[in-house]
Amino acid sequence: MQSILIIEDDPATTIGLSDSLKEESFSITSASSGKMGYEKALTGEYDMIILDLMLPEKNGIEICKDLRKNNISTPILMLTGKKEEIDKILGLEIGADDYVTKPFSIREVIARVKAILRRPKEVKSDIDEYSFADVYLNFKGQEAKKGVNEIELSAMEFKVMKYFVQREGEVIERNKLLDEVWGYENYPSTRTIDNFILNLRKKIEDDHHNPKHLLTVHRAGYKFVK
């Protein structure tokens, strides 16, 4: 039986999700505050986490970010009442696997939960470290430097860079990147990828306006060149 942790402060939402997911043979644990939910999630014993964005004591973004920093890779489905693109971009950067915007149907949540859990586990790569130009990436230790200066990359940014490095010179379509890295088969806007790549360029390129490594291929996608 697969286990799901629901971190949600609204009792009605928690009860509705819990009852419906139990009917689908999931084992459910719930937490009504961000702090309590984070402590439970840190155990790493759950197959999936359903995480509300707005929570008392510790919000969903903080929880997601801190879990990824602590190498907790449990898939996260985030519940959000906010529709702004910036919230979705931020969620992607810190490692959320999918979004459902409130109000939502229970059927939709169940369908997304099952879809996420059906995804194959990430295949481990033998690339632990990689260097290009004056950039050094340590994927295993989640450390990065540009020249002598440390640069802060999110867990998702490391994941995207690793994906590009493994496919050096290959043109990667935006939809393919969404599907294979984030798993967003039906994500509404590939503009999210454009914003994400722009932010990543600002960290690794000498001039993000004239990138030499993360290149845009007109009407196709992106490619990485060393």
Disulfide bonds with the S-S distance in Angstrom:
none
